[in-house]
């Protein structure tokens, strides 16, 4: 089992864990809410962010964002936001 680690997203100030949990402000850890397409989301400052994109952006930085812009779930489960190297 992968140990949980947390980081703060520089753009949104949302705390993100490698296991797919998020904390907005001083709130408790949450998985977010599921949108109509099955992806987990979290609101912040009037915007909605996909949890899987926050996890990927913070635990696997993209050296070429102009070239690699797609974030996909390898196991095809849209609400599984774990990052496993």
N, C-alpha and C positions, 0 to 999 in steps of 0.2 A: 504494500500500500504506500502511495506517495504521501509524504508529510505535507501538511498545508502550510503555505507561505503567503504573506500578504504584501502588497505594494500599493502605492497611491498613483493613480493615473494623472499624469501631468496636465492634460488638457481639461479633464472634467472634475478633478479632485475627488473622484470616487475611489474608495478602497476596493481592491480587487484581489481575490485569492486564486491560486492556481487550480483549485478544485471547483471554480465556477461560482463562488459566492461573491456578493458585493455588499458594501456598506455605504450608504449615502449620508453624509453629515455625521451626526453622532448616533445614528440608528443602529439597530441590531443587524447581524449578518442575515442576509436573505438570498434566495435564488433569483429574485425578481419576479415578474409575472409573465405569463405566456401570451404572446400576441396571436392573432387569428391564423397566422402561418405556422405556429408551433415553436417559434423562437422565443427565448427568454429575454426580457427587456427590463430596463430600469430607467426611471425618469430623473432628470437633473436639470434645474434652471429652465424649465419649459420645453426641454428637448428629451427625446427618447433615445436611449443607447442600447444596442444589442450587447448582451453579456459576453457572447462568444468573441466578438470583436475586441471588447475591452481586455479580455483574458489574453488573447493572442497578441495584441499590441503591447501588453506589459510584460509578457513572459517569453515572447519570441519576436524581438524587434525586426522590422522589415527594412533591410538595407537599400532596397530599390522599390519604393512605393509607387513610382510611375510604371514599373514593370509588373509587380505583383500586387494586385488590388483585390483579389478574391480571398475570402476566408470561408473554408469549407469544414464540415464535420466529417472526419474520416470514417466514423462508424455509422454515418447517415442518420443519427438520432439528433434531431434539432434542439432538444432541450438538455443535451449532455454537453456541458461546457468545461469539462476537465481538460487541463493541459498536461499531457504526459509526453516527456521528451523521448 
